[in-house]
Amino acid sequence: MTERLPIFPLNAVLYPGLVLPLHVFEERYQRLVADLLAQPEDQPRRFGVLAIKDGREVAPVTESDGPAGPLDGLGTATGDPLEALFHVGCVADVASVTPQADGRYELLVTGTTRFRLRSVETGGPYLVGEVETLEELEGSGPGALAGGVERAFRTYQKRLAGARQASLAGEQELPDDPQVLSYLVAAAAVLEVPVKQRLLACPDTASRLSAELELLRRETALLNWLPSVPAVELTRQQFSPN
């Protein structure tokens, strides 16, 4: 089953169950939010978040005074957004909208379900995608893998705090549900966008946890050799001006 969703490309990955604040200042995405707000109150206000494979969130500044088009900023020579975007994304439910005096919006959205992008419409002010919901599968033995990931994640957090010369405020309580844990760890780990995208696109919870276990062990080993991580963090930091 497919449905049409407005698409908000970001240089970040949204996961089911995770919260993301967005500062919406470009006219094309102001239109997207305005269109959502114009819907009847009993309809869900939601859009699809897709990570950018080639390009950036904000359209480049040009001599033209016209608003940015739906493809501006996406770095594809062919003009095909399917080449510039990753194809697995997450539906964002709008939890709150705070309009600003200058027409901007402050949004708080929650990731709900994953989807696969099938096609894209580019005729309007922003992208609209035909998307197919992805089923959440357990895979083989997620419960056993979850225990190993939890231990590896706690070790990783301690090494990361030490490299940042910071201290942990106490042991964080982690979810018991393997699926929820898999998404929390994916969101919290300091990883590059393509790596985070691969975790989002894993076919099931067990394969995601297995990939995270390997990543956490690798990242922890790297942190053991580094006196500090400012330079590493700068290359991996997710920044969403929108």
N, CA and C of each residue as an Amber inpcrd file, in Angstrom:
protein
   726
   0.8420000  -1.1950000   0.0000000   0.0000000   0.0000000   0.0000000
   0.8810000   1.2500000   0.0000000   0.5440000   2.1950000  -0.8550000
   1.3220000   3.4300000  -0.9310000   0.4420000   4.6360000  -0.5910000
   1.1030000   5.7480000  -0.2740000   0.4090000   7.0080000  -0.0310000
   1.3110000   8.1570000  -0.4480000   0.7080000   9.3300000  -0.6200000
   1.4480000  10.5330000  -0.9820000   1.7720000  11.3120000   0.2850000
   3.0330000  11.7460000   0.3980000   3.4580000  12.5280000   1.5510000
   4.3280000  13.6910000   1.0910000   4.1800000  14.8780000   1.6870000
   5.1840000  15.9240000   1.4750000   6.5320000  15.4220000   1.9600000
   7.5890000  15.8130000   1.2590000   8.9390000  15.3440000   1.6000000
   9.7950000  16.5080000   2.0830000  10.4630000  16.2930000   3.2190000
  11.3660000  17.2920000   3.8000000  12.7630000  16.6780000   3.8080000
  13.6190000  17.0080000   2.8380000  14.9820000  16.4630000   2.8240000
  15.8420000  17.1130000   3.9160000  16.6370000  16.3050000   4.5900000
  17.5080000  16.8010000   5.6520000  18.8810000  16.1510000   5.5580000
  19.8820000  16.8260000   6.0850000  21.2080000  16.2290000   6.2560000
  21.2690000  15.5130000   7.5980000  20.2410000  14.7520000   7.8810000
  20.1220000  14.0140000   9.1320000  19.1490000  12.8660000   8.9050000
  19.1450000  11.9150000   9.8320000  18.2760000  10.7430000   9.7420000
  17.3200000  10.7670000  10.9280000  16.0420000  10.6210000  10.6390000
  15.0200000  10.5270000  11.6780000  14.6450000   9.0590000  11.8630000
  14.5170000   8.6460000  13.1350000  14.1710000   7.2570000  13.4470000
  12.8010000   7.1840000  14.1100000  12.0970000   6.0710000  13.9400000
  10.8270000   5.8850000  14.6460000  11.0030000   6.0230000  16.1580000
  10.0910000   6.7770000  16.7700000  10.1190000   6.9600000  18.2090000
  10.9970000   8.0920000  18.6950000  11.7800000   8.6960000  17.8090000
  12.6880000   9.7710000  18.2060000  12.0960000  11.1420000  17.8590000
  12.4720000  12.1420000  18.6490000  11.9590000  13.5020000  18.4940000
  12.9980000  14.3650000  17.7980000  12.5310000  15.2460000  16.9020000
  13.4380000  16.1220000  16.1580000  12.8620000  17.5290000  16.1140000
  13.6090000  18.5520000  16.5940000  13.1650000  19.9400000  16.4390000
  13.6110000  20.4720000  15.0720000  12.7780000  21.2750000  14.4410000
  13.1020000  21.8490000  13.1400000  12.7910000  23.3390000  13.1470000
  13.7420000  24.1180000  12.6490000  13.5330000  25.5590000  12.4480000
  13.2740000  25.7680000  10.9580000  12.0500000  26.0820000  10.5990000
  11.6400000  26.1550000   9.1980000  11.6760000  27.6100000   8.7500000
  12.6310000  27.9440000   7.8630000  12.7780000  29.3300000   7.4340000
  12.7120000  29.5160000   5.9250000  12.9540000  28.4600000   5.1400000
  12.8510000  28.6050000   3.6880000  11.3870000  28.6370000   3.2650000
  11.0820000  29.4610000   2.2460000   9.6940000  29.6560000   1.8360000
   9.0310000  28.3520000   1.3990000   9.7870000  27.4890000   0.7110000
   9.1790000  26.2430000   0.2270000   8.7090000  25.3640000   1.3710000
   9.4490000  25.3410000   2.4820000   9.0430000  24.5220000   3.6140000
   8.0610000  25.2520000   4.5210000   8.0660000  26.5760000   4.4810000
   6.9910000  27.3220000   5.1290000   5.6530000  26.9860000   4.4610000
   5.6770000  26.8500000   3.1350000   4.4680000  26.4540000   2.4090000
   4.0210000  25.0610000   2.8260000   4.9900000  24.1710000   2.9840000
   4.6670000  22.8030000   3.4110000   3.9450000  22.8320000   4.7570000
   4.4950000  23.5750000   5.7200000   3.8830000  23.6450000   7.0480000
   2.5200000  24.3150000   6.9670000   2.4150000  25.3860000   6.1870000
   1.1360000  26.0780000   6.0470000   0.0690000  25.1530000   5.4550000
   0.4630000  24.3420000   4.4880000  -0.4830000  23.3880000   3.8960000
  -0.9370000  22.3520000   4.9220000  -0.0260000  21.9120000   5.7720000
  -0.4060000  20.9700000   6.8280000  -1.3750000  21.6150000   7.8140000
  -1.1040000  22.8630000   8.1690000  -1.9670000  23.5540000   9.1250000
  -3.3430000  23.8470000   8.5470000  -3.4330000  23.9290000   7.2140000
  -4.7120000  24.2120000   6.5540000  -5.6180000  22.9790000   6.4820000
  -5.0660000  21.8040000   6.7820000  -5.8650000  20.5900000   6.7520000
  -6.8770000  20.5840000   7.8990000  -7.9760000  19.8440000   7.7470000
  -8.9170000  19.6890000   8.8680000  -8.2040000  19.1490000  10.1020000
  -8.6530000  19.5750000  11.2680000  -7.9740000  19.2150000  12.5180000
  -7.9760000  17.7160000  12.7870000  -8.9390000  17.0010000  12.2110000
  -8.9900000  15.5600000  12.4600000  -8.0660000  14.7670000  11.5460000
  -7.3580000  15.4560000  10.6290000  -6.4030000  14.7770000   9.7580000
  -5.0020000  14.8670000  10.3570000  -4.2190000  13.7960000  10.2410000
  -2.8560000  13.8430000  10.7930000  -1.9800000  14.8210000  10.0320000
  -1.1870000  15.5690000  10.7640000  -0.2370000  16.5060000  10.1530000
   1.1240000  15.8320000  10.1450000   1.5110000  15.3720000   8.9840000
   2.7400000  14.6110000   8.9020000   3.3760000  14.7630000   7.5290000
   4.6680000  14.4910000   7.4940000   5.4250000  14.5330000   6.2460000
   6.5330000  13.5020000   6.3340000   7.2000000  13.2690000   5.2150000
   8.2780000  12.3040000   5.1860000   9.6320000  12.9760000   5.2690000
  10.5000000  12.4650000   6.1210000  11.8790000  12.9470000   6.2200000
  12.7860000  11.9620000   5.5030000  13.5580000  12.4720000   4.5540000
  14.5460000  11.6620000   3.8350000  15.9090000  12.3080000   3.9750000
  16.9240000  11.5050000   4.2390000  18.2910000  12.0200000   4.3040000
  18.8070000  12.3030000   2.8950000  19.5960000  13.3570000   2.7900000
  20.1550000  13.7700000   1.5020000  21.4370000  12.9840000   1.2270000
  21.4810000  12.3750000   0.0630000  22.6640000  11.6400000  -0.3590000
  23.6550000  12.5590000  -1.0590000  23.1460000  13.4900000  -1.8490000
  23.9830000  14.3850000  -2.6470000  23.3530000  15.7630000  -2.6340000
  23.9610000  16.6980000  -1.8890000  23.4290000  18.0530000  -1.8280000
  23.3510000  18.5450000  -0.4030000  22.5350000  19.5500000  -0.1990000
  22.3930000  20.1450000   1.1270000  20.9490000  20.5880000   1.3360000
  20.6250000  20.8840000   2.5950000  19.2550000  21.2370000   2.9360000
  18.8380000  22.5880000   2.3730000  19.7320000  23.5600000   2.4840000
  19.3850000  24.9430000   2.1500000  19.7610000  25.2360000   0.7040000
  18.8460000  25.8530000  -0.0200000  19.1160000  26.1980000  -1.4180000
  20.2230000  27.2370000  -1.4950000  21.0860000  27.1560000  -2.4950000
  22.1460000  28.1560000  -2.6360000  21.5600000  29.5260000  -2.9580000
  22.2510000  30.5540000  -2.5010000  21.8080000  31.9220000  -2.7730000
  22.1310000  32.2700000  -4.2160000  21.1260000  32.7900000  -4.9460000
  21.3120000  33.1820000  -6.3420000  20.9270000  34.6450000  -6.5130000
  21.1880000  35.1600000  -7.7010000  20.8270000  36.5480000  -7.9800000
  19.3200000  36.7180000  -8.1300000  18.6160000  35.6430000  -8.4040000
  17.1720000  35.7070000  -8.5520000  16.5170000  35.9440000  -7.2030000
  15.4730000  36.7470000  -7.1940000  14.7420000  37.0260000  -5.9660000
  13.6040000  36.0360000  -5.7500000  13.4320000  35.1080000  -6.6870000
  12.3440000  34.1530000  -6.5820000  12.6050000  33.1180000  -5.5090000
  11.5420000  32.4570000  -5.0260000  11.7200000  31.4280000  -4.0010000
  12.4190000  30.2050000  -4.5600000  13.0530000  29.4530000  -3.6750000
  13.7530000  28.2350000  -4.0890000  12.7430000  27.2080000  -4.5770000
  13.1310000  26.4740000  -5.6100000  12.2940000  25.4040000  -6.1200000
  12.5050000  24.1310000  -5.3290000  11.6970000  23.1070000  -5.5850000
  11.7830000  21.8780000  -4.7940000  13.0950000  21.1260000  -4.9330000
  13.8080000  21.3360000  -6.0450000  15.0630000  20.6080000  -6.2710000
  16.3040000  21.4310000  -5.9280000  16.1370000  22.7020000  -5.6160000
  17.2920000  23.5570000  -5.3430000  18.0500000  23.0590000  -4.1110000
  19.3520000  22.9430000  -4.2590000  20.2010000  22.4600000  -3.1790000
  20.5500000  20.9990000  -3.3090000  19.7050000  20.2380000  -4.0000000
  20.0040000  18.8220000  -4.2010000  21.0220000  18.7040000  -5.3160000
  22.1450000  18.0450000  -5.0300000  23.2770000  18.0710000  -5.9390000
  23.2400000  17.0070000  -7.0010000  22.2030000  16.9580000  -7.7980000
  22.1500000  15.9820000  -8.8720000  22.1330000  16.6840000 -10.2210000
  23.0700000  16.3370000 -11.0750000  23.1850000  16.9790000 -12.3840000
  22.0070000  16.6500000 -13.2790000  21.3660000  15.5010000 -13.0690000
  20.2620000  15.0870000 -13.9280000  18.9400000  15.7190000 -13.5190000
  18.8930000  16.3340000 -12.3430000  17.6430000  16.8930000 -11.8650000
  16.6850000  15.8510000 -11.3250000  17.1510000  14.6310000 -11.1080000
  16.3140000  13.5520000 -10.6070000  16.5140000  13.4250000  -9.0950000
  15.4900000  13.7710000  -8.2870000  15.6580000  13.6990000  -6.8330000
  15.8750000  12.2780000  -6.3290000  15.4680000  11.2870000  -7.1100000
  15.6910000   9.9000000  -6.6930000  17.1740000   9.5660000  -6.6290000
  18.0060000  10.3340000  -7.3300000  19.4490000  10.1210000  -7.2710000
  20.0880000  10.9090000  -6.1320000  19.4140000  11.9480000  -5.6630000
  19.9950000  12.8220000  -4.6440000  19.5720000  12.4530000  -3.2340000
  18.5310000  11.6370000  -3.0960000  17.9960000  11.2960000  -1.7850000
  18.1480000   9.8090000  -1.5080000  18.3570000   9.4680000  -0.2450000
  18.2350000   8.0720000   0.1480000  16.7680000   7.6750000   0.0500000
  16.5030000   6.4200000  -0.2080000  15.1380000   6.0010000  -0.5220000
  14.3570000   5.4750000   0.6740000  15.0120000   5.2150000   1.7920000
  14.3100000   4.8000000   3.0030000  14.2960000   5.9740000   3.9730000
  13.0940000   6.3600000   4.4020000  12.9520000   7.4960000   5.3030000
  12.0050000   7.1720000   6.4380000  11.5940000   8.2110000   7.1580000
  10.7320000   8.0440000   8.3190000   9.6410000   9.1140000   8.2910000
   8.4220000   8.6820000   8.5940000   7.3090000   9.6210000   8.6840000
   7.4680000  10.4560000   9.9470000   7.2750000  11.7720000   9.8070000
   7.3580000  12.6960000  10.9370000   5.9650000  13.2010000  11.2690000
   5.4930000  12.9090000  12.4640000   4.2350000  13.4590000  12.9600000
   4.5290000  14.7820000  13.6640000   3.7880000  15.8210000  13.3100000
   4.0060000  17.1350000  13.9070000   3.3890000  17.1540000  15.3030000
   4.2290000  17.2850000  16.3190000   3.7550000  17.3270000  17.7030000
   3.3660000  18.7390000  18.1160000   4.1290000  19.7330000  17.6430000
   3.8090000  21.1220000  17.9710000   4.3330000  22.0430000  16.8760000
   3.6300000  23.1480000  16.6810000   4.0090000  24.1730000  15.7100000
   3.9570000  25.5210000  16.4090000   5.0630000  26.2600000  16.3290000
   5.0980000  27.6020000  16.9000000   5.4060000  28.5950000  15.7860000
   4.3860000  29.3280000  15.2790000   4.6370000  30.3240000  14.2300000
   5.4540000  31.4920000  14.7800000   6.3540000  32.0180000  13.9400000
   7.1500000  33.1810000  14.2910000   6.6140000  34.4180000  13.5620000
   6.9690000  35.5820000  14.0540000   6.4380000  36.8220000  13.4850000
   6.8590000  37.0270000  12.0400000   8.0060000  36.4840000  11.6430000
   8.5150000  36.6840000  10.2870000   8.0780000  35.5920000   9.3200000
   7.1280000  34.7570000   9.7240000   6.6380000  33.7100000   8.8420000
   7.3290000  32.3720000   9.0240000   8.3530000  32.3310000   9.8440000
   9.0440000  31.0670000  10.1000000   8.2410000  30.2350000  11.1010000
   8.6590000  28.9790000  11.2210000   7.9980000  28.0750000  12.1600000
   9.0530000  27.3270000  12.9800000   8.7150000  27.0840000  14.2240000
   9.4740000  26.1510000  15.0490000   8.6210000  24.9000000  15.1920000
   9.1560000  23.7730000  14.7030000   8.4200000  22.5160000  14.7450000
   9.0700000  21.5460000  15.7170000   8.2420000  20.7150000  16.2940000
   8.7200000  19.5500000  17.0330000   7.9960000  18.3550000  16.4410000
   8.7840000  17.4300000  15.8750000   8.1690000  16.2820000  15.2120000
   8.6630000  14.9890000  15.8570000   7.8600000  13.9490000  15.7230000
   8.2090000  12.6310000  16.2350000   8.2260000  11.6370000  15.0860000
   9.2840000  10.8480000  14.9850000   9.3390000   9.8100000  13.9730000
   8.3650000   8.6900000  14.3050000   7.6770000   8.1730000  13.2900000
   6.6840000   7.1180000  13.5440000   7.0280000   5.8450000  12.7850000
   6.8150000   5.8080000  11.4890000   7.0280000   4.5920000  10.7120000
   8.0220000   4.8310000   9.5820000   8.7430000   3.7870000   9.2300000
   9.6630000   3.8690000   8.1030000   8.8940000   3.7180000   6.7900000
   9.4550000   4.2500000   5.7400000   8.8590000   4.0800000   4.4200000
   9.9540000   3.9830000   3.3700000   9.5590000   3.4700000   2.2070000
  10.4460000   3.4520000   1.0480000   9.8650000   4.3710000  -0.0190000
  10.7070000   5.2540000  -0.5380000  10.2800000   6.1870000  -1.5720000
  10.1820000   5.4700000  -2.9060000   9.0220000   5.5810000  -3.5680000
   8.7980000   4.9350000  -4.8540000   8.9060000   5.9070000  -6.0130000
   8.4070000   7.1270000  -5.8460000   8.4860000   8.1320000  -6.8990000
   8.3460000   9.5070000  -6.2620000   8.6990000  10.5410000  -7.0270000
   8.6820000  11.9090000  -6.5060000   8.0200000  12.8410000  -7.5130000
   7.1700000  13.7210000  -6.9960000   6.5650000  14.7790000  -7.8040000
   7.3120000  16.0800000  -7.5270000   7.6620000  16.7950000  -8.5840000
   8.4630000  18.0200000  -8.4370000   7.7370000  19.2530000  -8.9570000
   6.4420000  19.1560000  -9.2140000   5.7280000  20.2680000  -9.8370000
   5.2980000  21.3600000  -8.8840000   5.3230000  21.1070000  -7.5820000
   4.8780000  22.1010000  -6.6110000   6.0290000  22.8220000  -5.9480000
   5.7350000  23.5790000  -4.8940000   6.8020000  24.3230000  -4.2030000
   7.7550000  23.4330000  -3.4220000   7.3140000  22.2240000  -3.0800000
   8.1650000  21.2710000  -2.3570000   7.9180000  19.8800000  -2.9290000
   8.8110000  18.9580000  -2.6050000   8.6990000  17.6010000  -3.1240000
   7.5300000  16.8600000  -2.4680000   6.8630000  16.0500000  -3.2680000
   5.8240000  15.1540000  -2.7620000   6.1690000  13.7510000  -3.2350000
   6.1990000  12.8010000  -2.3230000   6.6160000  11.4510000  -2.6680000
   5.4860000  10.4490000  -2.5880000   5.5580000   9.4630000  -3.4410000
   4.7210000   8.2760000  -3.3190000   5.5380000   7.2800000  -2.5040000
   5.0460000   6.9310000  -1.3150000   5.8460000   6.1350000  -0.3930000
   5.1020000   4.8660000   0.0070000   5.8810000   3.8540000   0.3440000
   5.3430000   2.5710000   0.7900000   5.8390000   2.2850000   2.2030000
   4.9200000   2.0220000   3.1170000   5.2900000   1.7450000   4.5040000
   6.1050000   0.4600000   4.5970000   7.1630000   0.4840000   5.3990000
   7.9970000  -0.6940000   5.6200000   7.5950000  -1.3720000   6.9260000
   7.3840000  -2.6520000   6.8590000   7.0020000  -3.4200000   8.0370000
   8.2020000  -3.5680000   8.9660000   7.9280000  -3.5140000  10.2670000
   8.9810000  -3.7080000  11.2640000   9.0630000  -5.1920000  11.6150000
  10.1360000  -5.8390000  11.2170000  10.3370000  -7.2600000  11.4600000
  11.3580000  -7.4660000  12.5740000  11.2130000  -8.5470000  13.3190000
  12.1320000  -8.8270000  14.4330000  13.4540000  -9.4140000  13.9550000
  13.4180000 -10.3020000  12.9990000  14.6240000 -10.9950000  12.6010000
  14.9310000 -12.1340000  13.5640000  16.1620000 -12.6120000  13.5370000
  16.5520000 -13.7840000  14.3210000  17.2680000 -13.3850000  15.6120000
  16.6260000 -13.6460000  16.7370000  17.2610000 -13.4540000  18.0430000
  17.5500000 -12.0290000  18.4530000  16.6070000 -11.0840000  18.2860000
  16.9060000  -9.7010000  18.6910000  17.0960000  -9.5390000  20.1900000
  16.4070000 -10.3830000  20.9990000  16.5310000 -10.2600000  22.4480000
  17.9450000 -10.5180000  22.9360000  18.5760000 -11.5470000  22.4080000
  19.9490000 -11.8660000  22.8120000  20.9180000 -10.7910000  22.3530000
  20.7050000 -10.2720000  21.1570000  21.5820000  -9.2170000  20.6370000
  21.4270000  -7.9250000  21.4340000  20.2120000  -7.6480000  21.9150000
  19.9480000  -6.4000000  22.6280000  20.8160000  -6.2720000  23.8760000
  21.0260000  -7.3950000  24.5950000  21.8620000  -7.3430000  25.7850000
  23.2910000  -6.9370000  25.4640000  23.8370000  -7.4890000  24.3840000
  25.1860000  -7.1290000  23.9760000  25.2890000  -5.6930000  23.5250000
  24.2740000  -5.2150000  22.8110000  24.2800000  -3.8240000  22.3510000
  24.1780000  -2.8690000  23.5330000  23.3600000  -3.2100000  24.5120000
  23.2330000  -2.3450000  25.6870000  24.5710000  -2.2010000  26.4060000
  25.2570000  -3.3160000  26.6210000  26.5670000  -3.2630000  27.2930000
  27.5840000  -2.4850000  26.4590000  27.5940000  -2.7320000  25.1520000
  28.5430000  -2.0340000  24.2780000  28.2350000  -0.5420000  24.2200000
  26.9560000  -0.1910000  24.2580000  26.5670000   1.2220000  24.1960000
  26.9800000   1.9570000  25.4670000  26.8360000   1.3070000  26.6220000
  27.2430000   1.9560000  27.8740000  28.7570000   2.1760000  27.9010000
  29.5110000   1.2190000  27.4170000  30.9650000   1.3790000  27.3370000
  31.3230000   2.5010000  26.3750000  30.6330000   2.5350000  25.2350000
  30.8660000   3.5850000  24.2350000  30.5770000   4.9620000  24.8210000
  29.4600000   5.0850000  25.5650000  29.1130000   6.3700000  26.1750000
  30.2020000   6.8430000  27.1360000  30.7390000   5.9270000  27.9220000
  31.7870000   6.2980000  28.8790000  33.0500000   6.7420000  28.1590000
  33.4360000   6.0300000  27.1020000  34.6270000   6.4100000  26.3420000
  34.4100000   7.7610000  25.6510000  33.2080000   7.9670000  25.1270000
  32.9080000   9.2210000  24.4410000  32.9380000  10.3920000  25.4200000
  32.3520000  10.2010000  26.5990000  32.3740000  11.2540000  27.6210000
  33.8010000  11.5520000  28.0430000  34.6370000  10.5210000  28.1670000
  36.0300000  10.7370000  28.5340000  36.7830000  11.4980000  27.4660000
  36.5100000  11.1780000  26.1930000  37.1900000  11.8810000  25.1040000
  36.7550000  13.3320000  25.0250000  35.5190000  13.5900000  25.4340000
  35.0090000  14.9750000  25.4360000  35.3670000  15.7040000  26.7240000
  36.0290000  14.9940000  27.6250000  36.3750000  15.5290000  28.9480000
  35.1090000  15.9730000  29.6770000  34.0730000  15.1570000  29.5390000
  32.8030000  15.4040000  30.2060000  32.5100000  14.2290000  31.1200000
  31.4850000  14.3870000  31.9330000  31.0980000  13.3000000  32.8260000
  29.6410000  12.9510000  32.5680000  29.3330000  11.6640000  32.6990000
  27.9550000  11.2230000  32.5490000  27.1740000  11.5690000  33.8100000
  25.9210000  11.9950000  33.6230000  25.1030000  12.4250000  34.7560000
  24.4570000  11.2520000  35.4800000  24.9230000  10.0750000  35.2550000
  24.3200000   8.8890000  35.8430000  23.9830000   7.8990000  34.7380000
  23.8010000   6.6680000  35.1080000  23.5450000   5.6370000  34.1150000
  22.1570000   5.8180000  33.5170000  22.1120000   5.9550000  32.2080000
  20.8510000   6.1630000  31.5060000  20.0540000   4.8670000  31.4640000
  18.7620000   4.9860000  31.7340000  17.8950000   3.8180000  31.6250000
  17.5790000   3.5720000  30.1600000  17.8470000   2.3750000  29.6910000
  17.6260000   2.0380000  28.2920000  16.3750000   1.1730000  28.1480000
  15.6950000   1.2730000  27.0220000  14.4450000   0.5250000  26.8370000
  14.6810000  -0.9800000  26.7620000  13.6940000  -1.7320000  27.2220000
  13.7740000  -3.1950000  27.1780000  13.4360000  -3.7320000  25.7930000
  12.6040000  -3.0190000  25.0670000  12.1750000  -3.4780000  23.7430000
  13.3530000  -3.4100000  22.7680000  13.7570000  -4.5290000  22.1600000
  14.9120000  -4.5170000  21.2550000  14.7650000  -3.5480000  20.0850000
  13.5640000  -3.4400000  19.5430000  13.3680000  -2.5200000  18.4140000
  13.5790000  -1.0740000  18.8390000  12.9740000  -0.6980000  19.9680000
  13.1330000   0.6700000  20.4740000  14.5940000   0.9440000  20.8050000
  15.2660000  -0.0320000  21.4230000  16.6820000   0.1230000  21.7380000
  17.5070000   0.3330000  20.4710000  17.1840000  -0.4280000  19.4300000
  17.9680000  -0.3250000  18.1930000  17.8940000   1.0720000  17.6020000
  16.7210000   1.6900000  17.6640000  16.5840000   3.0380000  17.1090000
  17.2060000   4.0920000  18.0220000  17.0890000   3.9020000  19.3280000
  17.6960000   4.8510000  20.2670000  19.2030000   4.8760000  20.1100000
  19.8250000   3.6990000  20.0330000  21.2790000   3.6270000  19.8820000
  21.7010000   4.2400000  18.5490000  20.9570000   3.9610000  17.4930000
  21.2840000   4.5300000  16.1800000  21.2460000   6.0570000  16.2180000
  20.2670000   6.6100000  16.9250000  20.1430000   8.0680000  16.9990000
  21.2110000   8.6910000  17.8860000  21.5710000   7.9990000  18.9780000
  22.4730000   8.5940000  19.9680000  23.9420000   8.4690000  19.5980000
  24.3050000   7.4920000  18.7980000  25.7150000   7.3010000  18.4550000
  26.1890000   8.4100000  17.5190000  27.4370000   8.8150000  17.6890000
  28.0420000   9.8490000  16.8450000  28.5780000   9.1740000  15.5850000
  27.7590000   9.1820000  14.5500000  28.0950000   8.4970000  13.3060000
  27.7500000   9.3900000  12.1200000  28.4140000   9.1350000  11.0030000
  28.1260000   9.9130000   9.8010000  26.7500000   9.5420000   9.2530000
  26.1650000  10.4810000   8.5130000  24.8100000  10.2830000   7.9930000
  24.6640000   8.9980000   7.1740000  25.5840000   8.6650000   6.2590000
  25.4060000   7.4120000   5.5070000  25.3610000   6.1760000   6.3990000
  26.1130000   6.1950000   7.5020000  26.0980000   5.0580000   8.4270000
  24.7610000   5.0100000   9.1650000  24.2900000   6.1580000   9.6300000
  22.9870000   6.2170000  10.2900000  21.8830000   5.7770000   9.3300000
  22.0330000   6.1480000   8.0620000  21.0440000   5.7470000   7.0650000
  21.0160000   4.2330000   6.8890000  22.1720000   3.6130000   6.8770000
  22.2210000   2.1560000   6.7400000  21.5180000   1.4700000   7.9100000
  21.6480000   2.0430000   9.0950000  20.9640000   1.4720000  10.2510000
  19.4530000   1.6180000  10.1120000  18.9950000   2.7700000   9.6330000
  17.5590000   2.9580000   9.4110000  17.0230000   1.9430000   8.4120000
  17.7970000   1.6580000   7.3900000  17.3340000   0.8150000   6.2920000
  17.5060000  -0.6770000   6.5470000  18.0600000  -1.0690000   7.6990000
  18.2190000  -2.4950000   7.9810000  16.8720000  -3.2010000   7.8650000
  16.8600000  -4.4300000   7.3290000  15.5830000  -5.1000000   7.0720000
  14.8250000  -5.5160000   8.3230000  15.5220000  -5.6460000   9.4600000
  14.8380000  -6.0710000  10.6840000  15.6420000  -5.6220000  11.9040000
  15.0270000  -5.7760000  13.0680000  15.6460000  -5.3320000  14.3150000
  16.9410000  -6.0680000  14.6030000  16.9420000  -7.3700000  14.3850000
  18.1400000  -8.1600000  14.7010000  19.3330000  -7.7260000  13.8640000
  19.1270000  -7.4870000  12.5720000  20.2470000  -7.0670000  11.7290000
  20.7240000  -5.6700000  12.1150000  19.8040000  -4.8150000  12.5660000
  20.2130000  -3.4800000  13.0180000  21.0500000  -3.5850000  14.2850000
  20.6050000  -4.3910000  15.2360000  21.3630000  -4.5690000  16.4740000
  22.7270000  -5.1880000  16.2060000  22.7850000  -6.1430000  15.3020000
  24.0570000  -6.7780000  14.9660000  25.0250000  -5.7600000  14.3610000
  24.5160000  -4.9030000  13.4650000  25.3600000  -3.8650000  12.8670000
  25.8210000  -2.8670000  13.9240000  24.9290000  -2.5330000  14.8580000
  25.2810000  -1.5740000  15.9100000  26.3320000  -2.1460000  16.8500000
  26.2460000  -3.4210000  17.1360000  27.2300000  -4.0420000  18.0120000
  28.6350000  -3.9240000  17.4130000  28.7280000  -4.1670000  16.1250000
  30.0190000  -4.0430000  15.4410000  30.4910000  -2.5980000  15.4220000
  29.5700000  -1.6730000  15.1320000  29.9280000  -0.2500000  15.0770000
  30.3690000   0.2670000  16.4490000  29.6310000  -0.0860000  17.4760000
  29.9560000   0.3970000  18.8200000  31.3250000  -0.1070000  19.2770000
  31.6130000  -1.3500000  18.9940000  32.9260000  -1.8880000  19.3620000
  34.0360000  -1.1860000  18.5970000  33.7950000  -0.9220000  17.3170000
  34.8040000  -0.2310000  16.5080000  35.0120000   1.1970000  17.0000000
  33.9030000   1.9130000  17.2410000  34.0120000   3.3050000  17.6780000
  34.6510000   3.4030000  19.0560000  34.3370000   2.4800000  19.9370000
  34.9390000   2.4860000  21.2760000  36.4440000   2.2480000  21.1950000
  36.8480000   1.3240000  20.3260000  38.2830000   1.0720000  20.1500000
  38.9920000   2.3050000  19.6210000  38.3520000   3.0150000  18.6850000
  38.9460000   4.2490000  18.1600000  39.0690000   5.3070000  19.2480000
  38.0240000   5.4320000  20.0800000  38.0530000   6.4380000  21.1420000
  39.1500000   6.1450000  22.1590000  39.4680000   4.8780000  22.3520000
  40.5390000   4.5160000  23.2860000  41.8990000   5.0540000  22.8350000
  42.0450000   5.2900000  21.5310000  43.3160000   5.7570000  20.9880000
  43.3620000   7.2760000  20.8320000  42.2140000   7.9480000  21.0490000
  42.1650000   9.3840000  20.8240000  42.1590000  10.1350000  22.1460000
  43.0080000  11.1560000  22.2870000  42.9920000  11.9450000  23.5200000
  41.7460000  12.8140000  23.6190000  41.1920000  13.2180000  22.4830000
  39.9710000  14.0300000  22.4530000  39.3240000  13.8450000  21.0960000
  38.0520000  14.2850000  20.9610000  37.3440000  14.0320000  19.7070000
  36.7700000  15.2700000  19.0130000  37.2460000  16.4990000  19.3070000
  36.6300000  17.6400000  18.6290000  36.6710000  17.5310000  17.1150000
  37.8280000  17.1740000  16.5330000  37.9350000  17.1190000  15.0770000
  37.0500000  16.0250000  14.4980000  36.9970000  14.8930000  15.2100000
  36.1440000  13.8000000  14.7460000  34.6910000  14.2180000  14.7780000
  34.2920000  14.8710000  15.8670000  32.8970000  15.2810000  16.0020000
  32.4980000  16.2710000  14.9230000  33.3990000  17.1850000  14.5700000
  33.0560000  18.1830000  13.5700000  32.7430000  17.5420000  12.2270000
  33.4080000  16.4490000  11.9050000  33.1540000  15.8020000  10.6250000
  31.8960000  14.9570000  10.6620000  31.3700000  14.6780000  11.8470000
  30.2200000  13.7880000  11.9460000  28.9760000  14.4940000  12.4770000
  29.1040000  15.7480000  12.8420000  27.9940000  16.4320000  13.4990000
  26.8280000  16.6220000  12.5470000  25.6150000  16.2980000  13.0160000
  24.4200000  16.5390000  12.2510000  23.9530000  17.9650000  12.5280000
  23.7950000  18.7410000  11.4650000  23.3450000  20.1140000  11.6260000
  22.1820000  20.3480000  10.6820000  21.0390000  20.7460000  11.2230000
  19.8420000  20.9610000  10.4190000  19.3770000  22.4060000  10.5640000
  19.8070000  23.2860000   9.6210000  19.3630000  24.6720000   9.7180000
  17.8740000  24.8130000   9.5480000  17.2390000  23.9230000   8.7800000
  15.7870000  23.9720000   8.6460000  15.1350000  23.3720000   9.8830000
